[in-house]
Amino acid sequence: MSSVTDGRLDGSVALVTGASSGIGEATAELLAEEGASVALAARREDRLESLADRIQTEGGEAITIPTDVTDESAVREMVETTVDEFGRLDVLVNNAGVMLLEPVAEADPDNWRQMLEVNVLGLMTASQSAADVMEEQGSGDIVNVSSVAGRKAYAGSSGYNASKFGVNGFSESLREELVDTDVRVTMIEPGVVDTELPEHIPDEDQKEMVEQMTEGMEPLQAGDIARAIRYAVSQPTHVDVNELLIRPTRQEL
């Protein structure tokens, strides 16, 4: 990574959940490169510390906030800690997520519950807390990382689809509620991305299906989605990029 030079986000503060790997990690690095001070949130503290060290080595500013987004009080404390440390909150990237694909007939309801708690309820709680801060300061960006699965349902993906359709519905409703403020809401909907997310799929047939989807296709990289997020939050105040659907060029569905 190059040193902090572009400065499009100088003086701003970003909080990124799911920052220990993949899209969250790449986004935190890129926002720091643009001049933002970043708060890094995830469960894996060791990975957050490594990321913070890299950002600081490149001349950026970062803090770590180990957080389980299924814990409502921890999520609210995450936002409060960011504001306490940096004095404001300009960008919230709700990226934490899990993808536990199973057919309905064989699905473990605990996996449904986990996806709803991580993908939807944690995001909603963080958005609520961040919106309070941003409305008071008069500006801000809430970026919710959804999925193409929030637009199109797939057999074997019902629980994940339900969570991502929920993210999309919540995001649009929140945007409309904040329309009289300068707080913006953006949905990012990636297609196939090369991250560790598929590694946790419990159903072997679904895991194989996901692997087959990538055959003959160059998947998106985490940095591709990070650049989309940077684009959205770098726009002039009067421009709200509501939605970005991003697929690999050769992804059909």
Salt bridges, closest charged atoms under 4 A:
GLU25 OE2 - ARG54 NH2 2.50
GLU29 OE2 - ARG54 NE 3.35
GLU34 OE2 - ARG8 NH2 3.15
GLU34 OE2 - ARG230 NH1 2.90
GLU72 OE2 - ARG76 NH2 3.22
ASP90 OD1 - ARG88 NH2 2.86
ASP110 OD1 - ARG113 NH1 2.71
ASP141 OD1 - ARG184 NE 2.86
GLU172 OE2 - ARG175 NH2 2.86
GLU189 OE2 - ARG151 NE 3.21
GLU196 OE2 - ARG44 NH2 2.78
GLU196 OE1 - ARG47 NH1 3.39
ASP224 OD1 - ARG227 NH2 2.39
GLU243 OE2 - ARG151 NH2 2.85
